[in-house]
Structures are given as C-alpha cells and as structure tokens.
C-alpha cells in the first residue's frame, strides 16, 4: 500500500435486517456518497459472518476528518432508507491501515473517533494471491420489481421528447449528481466494480499474459511502428471518475491500454467533482462566445510500472459543477451544454501544447482520440483554429462513435459559428452543418463536424460500422459515413473486456474453474445461484439469465412475449432470472411472471454486480435480444464463463457471437443468433438453444468450450487500434486547412 494512502475496514454488528436488505456507510466524503444513500458505501455479510457487516475502503491519500452514519437500505421492501438516530459518527483518515469497529446499528460510541491512533490498526493484508474473499449473501427473490422509469434506453423515436430541440442530445436517463456525487442511471454494467488500482491492473495483465503464453494458438502481437506517437484521449466521461454508460469504461480502458503498449498517454475529461489525488499543473484563458474563460488543469498520474504511465488531466471550470448530473437532469439537457463541451474541446486542444509533465510537454505531433458528439467539435477546431495558423500540422485525429443516436444538435441562429464558437463561418460552417426535423437546416451537428474533419472515423464494432452506413442505422448521417468509408477512413473495432473477467480468478463466484474443469465448476455455481435466488435447485433445468435495462431497446418486450411459451409451450425444463430496472410497465410484467411461476422465474430488484458475475458463472444461457447494440459487453463476459449467449444479430452482438446455424458450425459455434427483431425469431433461437441443451449435450458442451477459448481481452483489440495508429500517422491528413474550396473543389 502507498505510504500516503489510507485503508480502512468498517465492521458493524447489526441484526436489524432481513434478507435482501443491506447496510451502507453514508457520510461527508465522496467515497461515502456525500450524504446520498444511493451512492453510499455498501457493506456485505454472509451466512458465516452475520450479523457482522463489513466493507474495506482504500483512499489514495489522507483526507482529514469526516462524519458518517450507518444506513439500512430497505428499498427492496418499499421502505426506503433507515438512518440511525443521534449524532453523526466521526473519524479522521490517516495514512495506514485501520479498523473501524462499531457494536450495533444506532448505538453511538465509535472506537475510531477523532484520532486514528485510538483505534487498533488492522492486521497486515496477505499477498494478493493468498487473499480469501467471502462470498456475498444474495438477496432472496422478490415479488415485484422496482417501478422506476430510470435507465430507459429506448431509441430516440420511441422516447417522450421535450419541445426544445437540444433535449435530444442525451438519453432520457442520464447520471445524476446528488450531493455532488454521481449516481449512474443510464447503464447496467459491471464496469462499476472494475479494478482501477494501477498495481492490481498491472498484476492482472501479467497473469493474463502468462496464461495466454501457454496457448498453442496464441496470436502474434502486432508490431506497432508509431509507439513514439503520444496519444491524447478526449472524452466527456472517464472511468472511474465520471460515467453514465459504456463510454466511460472504454475511455478509461484507452488510457490504460495505450500506456501499457508504450505510448506516452494523456486522457482528458471535465472535472465534475472534487477528485482525490489531483494537483493543479496549469491554467489557460480561452476565448469563447465573445469572452475569455479561464480553465484549470489538474493531473492524476497512474503508474503501471516499467515506465508505463497515463496522465489523467481534468479540466476544471464552474460550468462543469452542475448539481443534477453530467449532461442534465433526467429527461433533459443543460442549456449551456454547447458552451461546456466547446470549452472542453478547446481546453483539450491546448493541453498538449502548454502542460509540462515530467519536464516536457506532449508537443504538437500527437494523435487525438475524440469520443462521441461531446468532442465532435475538436477536429473542427484543430483544422480551422490551429492548422490554419501552422500549429498541429503533423497531428492527427480520430472520431470514435460509441452511439450515433446522439449527435449534439443545436440552433445555428442561436449559437452562431463565428461569434459564439470562434470559428470562421465561411469555412467551418459547412463542416458543422446538420439537419433536424425540428430545426431544419438551421442546425449545427457536432458529431457530423467531427466525422467530416477527423482523419479517421472508428466505431466500437465492425458490424456497427456497416450498420451506420445504412439509412436505417445512420440516423441521418449514413451518406456522410458512406463517403468516409469510400475514402477508406472508416472502420469498426470490437472493444475488449477487463482482465478480471475470468472464472479462474473471479472472487465473486462460489467456485473458480478453467476450461479443463468447467463442467464441475459451473455445476457448483449453478446450484448456488438457484438456491440463493429462490429457484428450485434443479441441475437438469436450463437456467437462462437476462441482465440489463428493462426497456424496449434491450428486447424485454420479446422476452415477456415468450415467457408462457418457455414455461408451458415446450417440453424441456427451463428457469429464468431477470435482473434489472427500468420502465414501469415492464417491471410490473416481470413481477407478475415471477408470482405466476414461483421457483422457476426470479425477478431481481435493481442491479448488483456480484449477482451479475454469479449469473455469468451459473447460467447456461444469457439472453441479449437487443433491438440494436453498438458493441455490447455481457455477451463477451458470458462466453468467458462458458455461458452461451442467445442474441439478436445486430451490431457488436453479431461480431462477438458465432452462431450454431447448422451442424457444420459445431466446431466454432459459441451461441445462438436470430435475425429479425420479433417474437417468432427469438422463439426459434430459444428452441434451438433449449433442444441443444437437453437433447444434444455433447454439442452444448463443445460450444461451451469454444466460448471459453474466445479472446475478448484488450490486447487483442489493441492490435487493431495500433494498426489504425500506423495507417493514420503514415497517411496524408484527410483535410487541408487553407480554405473550404481546397477540400470541396
């Protein structure tokens, strides 16, 4: 442990809970939710430890005194949160490892009060390889799912739109800031629990590479030619500091992966909150919308060993400290978002030029990786604000599209290109031109500007790169993307998954296993999952899982339409676990189905990353019948654990799952795909999957082995990224800065 960091273990004796409830530590530090119980530190227990609850927290640096209380989460019973009464408990973080032990919920008199020296230091931790992690005791099944509407990810045309055109730039459910602490609402994914400690990440990668070295068919790593090119990642979200969905995870992974490959790497994001272990290293006055605005740059360094470092830069300005989330309150968007992200893009463009880190700046010969519409204007600024004045002449830029449904559309009349954005109207105006059913031609489209002016356009899967070039999938930008494809400057790369997604090392599952013993490992995990979620412990039943938002886009309407058929309409036994939260009507349908088929269907309230991991290990099939899915991650996790996905043939699902279309595909098949987003197609795929599980067990086992041999880890994806780095840096810039006519003549 770093000498300046603090590690504290909370232990509380509390028998005032029933199965499904949990105890939280909520207090005046962002690690404890800044008094927001939704974001508090969740304690765990198990059958052996109960009624003692515990949780361990590592803080990068001492943060001084704070106050806290214990809170019982009784949302599962519709009772909200139960706060302990009396004065706040108090403690002070100091460097070292400490034990905070309290006797009972609601009883004052913490042993660890103002001075940590009055507490008993915790025993030294054993080496990472020798640690034993207790299994979390899962909640019992519930009769009704949550009735919240948060988390909806329905396509834009199916959402209830506000009258203002600018409200379409963000999903209807976005992250919210409660007590200045972000609570993710728009995505259900286990990336919230990913390891972000630099030493642990490096150790996991070393272990993964050691395992890969044993494979006879291990692919040869691509020999990149431009590792000396500095990489500058620019994203409105960055794991683990800010997130509303997969963008944060991918941007954070870019920072680690490019650094691990050997690039000098900078990852830039707005500073939405006070982040630990950051120091100010510079400031810059930036001209925008007719005035000057000073931003500060704060640095957080992650050192991965062997000279591999990522410099995380946070741009600080009052406009990023809104109280209700990153992009706006649920269902809306902040009115100053164009200013916020234009300022952020300009600040990001300045960072490599002015920030001296380790004795030098990054300089001008860099590659900018811009992500989604929030940074779409950055390539436009590079072209018309910098290259036009002989700066960044050898720099290149990528525009990475994570979700083309959101494009950053604003009124050109309300936000003039010249007076507001500071760009030459006759040049940049055409590149930023968009069209919208509400705005008509009076439209600025930030994503379109990035697509037109970036040196290369990438998406998060090869099939999604193909889909967005079609009228059905391009959301109005298909012709522009077809043009970039014809120029050979558009491609898709399937994202990777974190090194820790491995059944051989996962501490959250009842039994670890590898390819050599996966049958026994999955048998143990399946029985434990059935028992803990209140299902009949039946090894012969096909256990099917779904984990995601309860919304149309994720295919919940198809699943609900198939439930009676699954339970009655075919002769083979099956069970179903649905975990998620989302639309009210779908939540009610899932609750009703669980009541009708008690012991065969489990509806799990909310989202628990521990349960998700156990589902990956214990289920036989994973349902992902999404209407569209740019990349998708659960289908990759599932295959690593030998659980076969049943997926709609779209986006990254088509790229990552090899279907059992007929017996000629047995040697490569890893799941079951269906074409056409309808109930009949899903039933056909499920029938094939269930009949294979029950009646062709040797083929099902073969497919499980195929799935576990798949490689979705980042080093494989990074080979493709490095190829595009080489092609980008060795090609002419796609646009010239001299004039509009030089690019459109």
N, C-alpha and C positions, 0 to 999 in steps of 0.2 A: 504493500500500500504506500502511496506517495506520502512523504513526511508532512505535507501541508494539508492533506485530506483528512476528513473525519468519517468514521464508520460507526454507526450506532445501531444497536439491536433493541427494538422495543419488545417487551413481553408484558402481557396483561392477563390477569386471571378474570374471566367473565363467563358465567354460566347463564347469562340473561339473554341467550339467543336460541333460536330454533333452527332446524335445518333450512338452508337457503339464505339465511341472514349472514351478515359479515360485520366485522368491526373495523373501523377506519381510524387513522390518526389524522386529524384536521387542525391546521394551525396557521401561523402568520408567516410561513415561508412557502415559496412556490412548490417545493417538494412535498408539502402537506396541503396543497390546494389553495393557499391564501384564503383560508376560512370557507372555501367552497367544498362541501362534502362530495359533490360529484367528481372532484379531482383529487380527493384525499388519498392518503397512503393506505392501501388495503392490506389488512393483516390476514394471516391464514392459520388454520389449525388442521388437525386430522384426528382420527379415532383414538390414537395413542396419546396425543398431546392435550386434547380437550379436557378441561375448559381453558387451557392456556393458549392464548393467541400470540403470534409473533410476526415480526417483519424486520428485515435488515435494510438499511439505507446507507449508501455511500455518497458523501457530498465532496466535490472536488477541493473545496477549501473551507476553512473555518468561517462561519457566517455570523458569529456572535449570538446574542440572546434572542430567544423567541418564545412564544406562548402557543399552547396547543390544548386540545381536548380529545377524548375518545368519543366516537360516534358510532351507533349501531345502524347499519343500513337495513331498513325493513321495507324497502320498496317492493320486494317480492310479495309481501302481504298487503300492499297498498297503503302502508302506514308511513311512508316517507322515511325521514331520518330522526333518530332519537339521540339527542345530545345529553351528555352527562351534565348535571347541575353543579352550581358552585363556581368558585373562582377558576380561572384558567390555570393549567399546569404550566410550569416554566422550566426551561433548560437552556444551556449555552453550549453551542458546538465548539469544541476544541480539537486540535489535531490528535489523532489516535483512534483506538477502538474502544467503545463504551457500551455498557449495558444499561438500558432504561427499563427498570422493572417496577411495575405497579401491581398492587394486590387485587384490586377489584374495580369494575366499572362504576364510576360515580363516587369513588372514595378518594378524597384528596390526600396529599402527603406523598408526593413522588420522591423516591430516593435520589433522583437526579434532578436537582433544582438549579440554583444559580451557578454553582461552581462544580464542574465535572469531576474535580478531584475528590468530591464527597461520594462519588459513585465507584463501584467496583469495575475496573477495566475488564472487558470481555476477554475470554481466552483467545490466544492466537489462533488464526484460521489455519487449517491444514492446507497442504498444496492443493491446487485446483483439481488435480486428478484423483485426490483421495476424499473429496467432499461428498457427503451423502445428503441429498436433498429430499426432504419428506414430501410425500405426495399430498396434494391439496385435497381435502374432503369436498367432493362436489355436492352441489345443492340437489335436493330432491326435486322431481318434476313438479310442474305447476299446472293449475287448471286453466289459467288464462295467460296469454302473452300480453306484453305491455301494449297500451293503446296509443302510444305516442306516434306522431307522424314524422318525427325527426329521422334523418337518414335516407329519405326518399331520393332515389337516383333515376327517376323516370326520365325518358327522353324529353327534350325541351318542348316538343309539340304536345306532350301529354300533361305538362305541368300547368298549374294555375298561374298565369303570368300577371304581373302588375302592369299598370298602364305605361309606366316610364320605360322607354326602350333600353336604358342602361341596366335594367334589372336582369337582363338575360345573360350577362357575362359570367355569372357564378351559379352553381347549383342552388336549388331551393333550400337545401340543408347544408350549411357550412359550419366551420368550427366557431364556437362562441367563446368569448372571454368573460369569465365570471370571477370577479375578484382578481383580475389581471392574470389569471391562469387559463390557458387554453384547454378546452374540452372538445375532443374530436367527435363530430356527429355524423359526418358525411360518409364515413367508410368504416366497414368492419373488417379488420385485418390484424393479424398477429404481429405486424411490424411494430406495434406499440411496445412490445416486450423484447425487441431485438437488443442484443448486446451492443453497447456503444462505448464500453471501456476499451481504450486503444490496445492495452496489453492483452486483454482477453480476445479481442478481434484478431490480433496477430497470432496468438496461440491457436485459435480455431483454424485459421488459414493454414498454419504449419501442419496441423493434424490432418486437415483435409488433403493437402498436397502429399503427405506421407501415405494416406490411404490410396490416393489416385496413382501413386507410383507403383503400386502393387498390381494394377490392372494391365493385362497383356495388350489391350487395345487402346491404351491411353493416347489421346491425340497429342501431336507435337505442337507446342505453343508457337504462336505466330511470332516471327522475329521482327518487331516493330523498328522502323527506320527513323522515327522522329520522337524518340523518348526525351530528347533535349528541348522539345517544344513545351513551354509552360501552358497548362490548361487552366482556364478560368470558367468555373461553373456558376451560372447566374440563375437563381430560382427564387420565387416568392415564398417557397416553403422549404424547410431543411430539417430532416430528422437528425437528432431528437428534439430540436428546439421548437419547431412550429410544424403543424400538419393539419390537413383536412382530408387527405387521401393518399393514394399511391405516389403522387408527385414528390412528396416529402421524402419517402423512402428511397425512391430512385435517385433523387438529387443527392441525398446523403451517401448513397452507395457509390455514386460517381466520385465523390470526394475521396472516399477510401480507396476505390479500385484504381483510379488513375495515379494516385500517390503510390500505391503498392506496386504498380507497374514501373515506377521510376520517374514519372513526370514531376516537375515542380507544380504543385496543385494549389489553387485558391478556389474556395467555394463561398459565394456571396449571397446573402439573404437579408431582408429587412429585420430590424430588431424590434419585435413586437412586445417584448417584456424585458425585465432585468434578467440576464443570463449569468450564471456563475462562471468564474474563472475567465473573465474577459477583461482586456485592458485597452484603453484608447491609444491608438497609434497615429492618429492624424485627423484632419478635418479639411473640408473643401466648401467654398461658396459656389453654388451652382445657379445659373440663370435659367429661369423657367417661368412661364405665364406672366411675363412682364416684371419680374422681381428677382431678387437674389435670396437664396435659401442655403443656410449652412447645414451640412450634414457631418456627423462624426463617424469615424470608422473604428470599430472595436474588434480586436483579434482574439480568437481562441485557437490554440495550436493543439493538434493531435499528432503525437509522435508514435509511429508504429514500429520503430526500430530499424537498424541498418540504414539510417539516413532517409527513411521514408516518412514524409510529413505532409499533412494537409493543413493549410492556413484557412480557417473559417473566419470570414470577415462579415461583420454585422453592421449594416447601415442604420444609423440612429438619427431620427428626426421626429418631432412631435406628431406628425401626420400618421405614423405607424402605431401610435399608442391609443387607438380607439378602444372603447370598452366592450364592444359586442362581437369581436371576432376579427379574423384576418381580412376578410373581404366585405363584411357587413353583417347585419342582424339576420337571423333565419328568415329566408324568403325575400331578402333584399340585398342591395349593394350600397356601399358608401358613395355619396355624391362626389367625393373628391378622389375616387379610385384612379382616374386617368392621371391626375396630378401625382398621386402617390407612386404609381409604377413608372411613370415617365421620369420622375425624380430618381427613383431607384435605379432605373436603367442608365441614366446619366452618371450617377454615383458609381455604378459598377464599371462603366467605361473609364472613369478616372482612376479607379483603384490600382490597376497595374502600373500606371504612369507615376503615381505620387507616393504610394505606400512603400516605405523602406522596411523590409523584413529580412533579418539576418544579414544586414549590411548592404542590401541591394534591392532595387525594385524588380518587378517581373518584366518590365520593359514593354516594347511595342510588338515584338514578334510572338504573339500569343494566339491561342485558339479559344474563342469564346463559345461556350455551350449554353444556349438560351433555351429556356423551358416554358412552353405554353404561352398564352396570349399576354400574360403579365410582363414578359420580357420581349415580346414581339417587336417593340419599337427600337430595341437596342441595335440590331443590324442596320436599321434605318439611320440611327444616329452615327454609327460607325462610318457609313457611306457618305453622308451629307454634312456631318459636323466635324469629322476627324479626317477621313481620307481626302475630302475635298480641300483640306488645308495641310496635306502631306504628313499626317500622323496616322499611325497604324497601317502603313502602306503594305506591310508584309503580314499583317494579322488576317485571320480568317474567322468565320463564324458558322455555327450550326444552329438551326431552328429545330428543336425536338418537340414533336406533337404528342402529348400524352392523351388528350381528349379534344377532338376537333369540334365538339358540340359547343364549346365556349370559346369565343373569338375576340372579345374585347371591342365591342362596337359602341361608338359614341357619335354625337352630332357634330358634323364639321362646322356648322354655323355657330354652335355654342362654344366649340373648342377649336378655333382657327389653327391651322397647321403652323403658320408663321408666328403670329403674336402670342399664341398660347404655348405651343410645343417648341418654338425656337428653331424651326426648320424652314428651308427655302420652299415656299409654296409651289412654285412652278416646277420644282424638281421632285421633292418628296411627296407632294400632294397626290400625285398619280400612284405612287407606290403604296400609299396608305388608303387609297380609295376602296371603299366597300359598298355593299348594297344590303338593304334590310327591308323587310315587309312593313316596318313602322317608319323608319327613317327615309326610305327610298334611296336616292343617290346622295343625299346629304349625310354621308356615313363615313366615318373613319373606322377601319378594321385593323387593329394592331397585329393580329395573327397573320392576316394577309400581307401586311407590310414586312413581317419577318420572313414569310415564305418567299416573297419576291426578292428580297435583298440579301438573304443569307447565302453563304457559299454552298451549303448543303442542307437538305431537309431530311430529318430522320423521324421515324415513328417507333413505337415500342413493340412491334412485331411485324414480320414480313407480310402476313396476310392483311393486317390493318393498313399497311402501306398500299396494298392493292385496293382495299375497300374504299379508302378515302378518295380514290381517283374515279369513283363511280358517282353518278348523280344521286344514288340512294345513300351513299355513305359519306359524301364530301361536304355536306351541309353548306352548299353554295360555292365551295372552293374547288370543286372537282376539276374544272377546266384549268385553273392555275396549277393545280398539283399534277395534272396530266402533262402540262408544259414542263414542269421541273423534272418529271420522270423522263420525258423525251430528251432532256439535256443530260441524263444520267446523273442527276444530282438529287435523287430521292430514293430512299431505301428504308427498310424496316429491320430492326434488330430485336430479337426476343430478349426481354430482360432476364436477369438472373435472380436467384434467391439467396438468402443469407446462409453462411456456412453452418449455422447452428441447427438448420432444419435437417436433422439426421436421426433416424431411430436408434442408431448405435450409441449416441451420446445424449439424447434428449432426457433431461432430468425430470420432465413433467409427465412422463408416461410410466405405467406400472412396471413394465419390463422392457429393457433395451434389447434390440435384435439387429442382426445383419441379414444379408441375402442368404447366408448359409443356414440360418435357423429362423427364418421369418415366419414359418407356419406356426411354430410353438409360441413365438413372441406375440404374434397377432392374436392367437387364441387366448392368451392371458389378458391382453389389452382389451379384447372384445368382451370377455366375460366381466371384467372390472367395469367397463363402460356401461354395459347393460344393467348391472347391479346398482351402480351409483346414480343412474338416471331413471331408475324405477321401471325398467323394461324387464320382461321375462328373460331370465338367463337361459338362452336357447342357442347353443353353438350351431345348430342346423339352420337357423333363420338367417337370411341375407340382411345384414344391417346396413341401411342406407342413410347417409348423412347429407344435410344441407347447412351451410354456414354462410350467412350474408344478410344483406338488407332485405326486408320484407317489402318488395316493390315489384312493379310490373317488369322493369328492365332486367331484373335478376331471374325472371321466369317463374315467380311464385304462383301466378295465375295458372300456369301449366301444371305445376306440381299439385295444386289444390284440385284441379280438374281430374287428376289421375288417382287421387287417394282411394276412393271407393274401389276402383279397379285394382289397385295394388293390394288392398286388404281382402277383397272378395272375388274379384273378377278373374283371377288366375290361381292355379292350384299350389303354387310354391310359396312357402312361408317367407315373409319379409317383415322387417321393422323399420321405422323411420324416425330420425332425430332432426328436428328443425330448430336451429339456434339463430336468433337474430332479433332485430327490432325494426320498426318501420311503419308502414301505412296501417291505419286503424282497422279497415275492413279486412285486410289480410291477416292481421293479428287475431282478430275475432274468429276467423275461419280456422286458423291453426289451433286456437284454444278449443273450439268446438270439436275438431277432429281428434284431439287428444282425449277429450272426455268420452267420445264415442268408442275409441279404440284404446282404452286404458291398458297399459302394459305392452302395447305394440307401437304407439306413437308417443314421442316426448317432445313437447314444445318448451324450449329453454328461454327464460326471460333474459333480454339484453344480450351481452356479449362477454365471454370470459375466454381470454387467450389460452388459459390452461385447458379448458374444455375443448377448444379447437384442436389443440395438439393431441389430446386423447381421442378425439374423433378421427383424426388422420391415422392414428395407430390402430384404433379399434374397429372402425367401419370397414365393410367390404367394398362398398361403392360410395362415391361422392357425386351428388347432383350439382351441375352447373349449367342449367338450361337458359343462359343469359340471352336476351334479345341481341345485344352487342357487347363486346368485351375487348377493348383495345389490346390488352395484354392478358390480365388475369394472373393470379398467383396461387390460389388454393389448389388448382388442378395440378400445379407443379409440386406443391407440398405433398399432396395425396400420393402421387406416384413414388416419391422418395420413401414413403412409408408402406408401399405395397397396397394401397387402396386405389381401386380403378375408377377413373372419372367417367361420368355419363354427361356429355357436353353437347351444346349446340355448335354446329360447325361455323364458327364466326371468329374473327379477329385472332387474338393470341391463343384461343382455345384450339382452333384448327391447327396452329403451328406446333403446339406443345403436346397434343394427344394423338397417338397413332391408333386409328380405329380398326376394329375387327369387322371389316366389311364382309369378308368371307374367309374360308379356311386357308386360303393362300397367304393371308396376313398373320397367321398364328405366330410366326417366329419374330414378328416385330410389334404386334399389337399391344397397346398399353391401356386401352379404354374403349369406350363406345360413343360414337358420334351420331348425330342425326341432322338432317338438312330440313329446313323449313321450320319456322317458329310457330308450331301449333301442337295441340294436344295429341293428335294422332301420331305425329313423328316422334314425340317423346315416349309415348306408349310403346312404339315399335322398338326403340332403343332399349327401354327398360325390359321389355320382354326378352330381347336377345341377351341382355346382361343377366337377368334372373335365371333364364334357362341354362346359360353357361355356368353360372354359379352352382346350380342344383344338379344338373344332368351331365355336365362336361367338366368335371372338377379338375382333370389333368390340364385342360386348356386354360381354365381360370388361373390355376397355379402358374402355368407358363407365362401368362400375361402379367401376373404379379411380379414374377422375376424380371420380365422385360422392363416393367415400370421402374423397379428399384435400380436397374442399371442405367436409366436415363441420367443425363448430366444437365442439370439446370443451374449449376453454380456459376458465379460471376466470372471466374477466369475464362470459361468457355465463351461467354458473351463478350468479354473484353478483347478477345482475339479479333472479333468482328469490328468492335469500336476502333481498335488500333489500325486495322486496315483502312477505315474511313479517315482516320487522322492522317495517315500517309497519303492517301489519294487527295485529300483536301489541301494539304500543305504543298503537295507537288504539282497541283493544278493552278491554272490562272484563276485569279479572283473572278467570280461569276458576274460581277458588276463593276463598272468603271465609275469613278466619282465625278468626271468632268461635267457632264450635262445629261439631261434626260434623253436627248437625241442620240447620244453615243451608245445608249443601252436599248433604245427602241427604234432605231432607224432601220 
